Amino acid sequence: AGGTTDAATARIWQWTISKWKNMGLNAAEALAIAADDNERITATIMGRYEERLAAYQSVDFDDLIGLPLKLLQEHEAVRAKWQAALGHVLVDEYQDTNATQYEVLKALVGERGRFTAVGDDDQSIYGWRGATLDNLKKLPIDYPNLKVIKLEQNYRSTSAILRAANNVIGPNPKLFPKTLFSELGEGEPVRVIDADSEAHEAERTVARIQSLRAGETITQSSTGTQHLEWRNFAVLYRANHQARVFEQALRKANIPYKVSGGQSFFDRAEIKDLCGWFRLWVNNDDDPAFLRAVTTPKRGIGHTTLAALGTFASQYKLSLFEALFSPSLPSVLPKRAHEQLLEFGRYINDLEYRARRTVGAEDSRAFMAEWLKEIDYEKHLYDGEDSEQVAAARWTNVLEFCDWMTARAGGEIDDASGANTIESERKSLLEVAQTISLLSTISEREKDQNVVTLSTLHASKGLEWPHVMLVGVTEGLLPFKLDDDNGRQVKVSDETLTRLQEERRLMYVGITRAQRSLAVSWTKKRKQGREMVPGIPSRFIAEMALDKTTAREDPREKLKALRAEFARKAQDNAAAAAAAAAAP
């Protein structure tokens, strides 16, 4: 036992050590229960990790629970002090607590047991990080006077959505049986959408968002038709990797979005690098953008030079970019360092000048290719990665971003629904850079953004949206890789059964995020590694027990019909206006 350069192995060690800590075990106790050689190696590494933490007088995240528990259990005076100070304890999301957290609760409330635990056994979805339903099972045993109050009325969703949720969770065993109900009315039927592939699924999802916005105008005012806000829509999926194809479809349709519970395309380091350059073209006084551009890729301008430039700029109240052109700067910098800064500044000015005069997609694409070659960005990516495969993937992201950006400079932008194609005006590359720099700045600063949310099911817990698209509801994704022959195997192991029950709870959580409408989609083919494999609808779709006469929907056909109706109304209005003008 020692170390590894393999990231996957290191992550397995990390998660196993975290799991043991959440169970209240130290390295010696973990070694005693180790089931095989791999666990014995991990327990040995855990011991060395504990020694290193102690040497640096540091703690990790799991210690923030484990060490207070140790303090409370081993020191009666401390325990008595905190029990006296806390007259009553409220624990929210109790179903997501682990064994160590439950012991902390017991130590804090003592024998009096003055606490309220709010939880739902049907929403326990964090078993993979140590949460256990055993904590709910133990409550009536450890506290016989426990009073259970059922909160069965749902104030969020319509009856159609709740009926689907109740049906899905029905097969799971119940600790505290309940049936949700709503007084918000029946509402729209839950829809099921099938797609040929993941890309087709993303197109249909975008089409549904567009058709809902087109079909549900909020108000007619002097400023024009007011549509549903983008923040009313969410796309939920099982795993982070599923987001990419939906990001591509939303960008293609010019729909703003954010990624929750994963990394957005715009949050990737290589995209932030390019956006840093664009922001500096647009606003020379953007100091964070200056620092990113001047150091990425490296150009021989080191930390000492930048520190001296920063001190000089602060002293004379200048931006970093302004400061590098100051006639006084050579007095605080070596000649070579000053010349390198001037060269960079002149290069930025030249890029801004050229970008202002580069108009249309074709010329913009040529400009971007030349610029990336000038700064040798592809080499920078490959030099910075141990894995050539990772570097290639990052370079692909750069090329995809450049294609998307240059398309905005002119030409056609498909709305991704297949129902329409929009001819966009020709713009200069600098104008496009202004838009991109604004978007990247807003994404960093704004919290409550008017954007579509892309989110993993785990990250969506506790949130709600009027319109939800639950995507990738295909066997192998949701439920995720169960060893039971896609539900056809009658007898399965206890471990597989436990995992199935948690996946079913995850589906339940996804369904109950929706307030007014819910669409569930699956793909007939999906990517597995480098191959396309046949897909079948998740067993959870059948368990929803939807009305087959209302469940099926083709969003693209609906969108085409709506657009045709709007065009007809516009013609009728124009004809009426012409007739009124012609009347004597």
Buried (B, 14 or more C-beta within 10 A) or exposed (E): EEEEEEEEBEEBBBBBBBBBBBBBBBBEEBBEEBEEEEBBBBBBBBBEBBEEEEEEEEEBEBBEBBEBBBEBBEEEEBBEEBBEEEEEBEBEBBBBBBBBBBBBBBBBBBEEBEBEBEBBBBBBBBBEEBBBBEBBEBBEEEBEEEEEEEEEEBEBBBBBBBBBBBBBBEEBEEBEEBEBEBEBEEBBBBBBBBBEBBBBBBBBBBBBBBBBBBBBEEEEEEEEEEBBEBBBBBBBBBBBEBBBBBBBBBBBBEBBBBBBBBEBBBBBEBBBBBBBBBBBBBBBEBBEBBBBBBBBBEBEBEEEBBEBBBEBBEEEEBBBBBBBBBEEBEEBBEEEBBEBBBEBBEBBBEBBEBBBEBBBBEBBBEBBEEBBEEBEBBEBBBEBBEEEEEBBBBBEBBEBBBEBBBBBBBBEBBBBBBBEEEEBEEBBBBBBBBBBBBBBBEBEEEEEBEBBBBBBBBBBBEEEBBBBBBBBBBBBBBBBEBEBEEBEEEEBEEEBEEBBBBBBBBBBBBBBBBBBBBBBBBBBBBBEEEEEEEBBBBBBBEBBEBEEEEBEBBBBEBBBBBBEEEEEEEEEEEEEEEEEEEEE
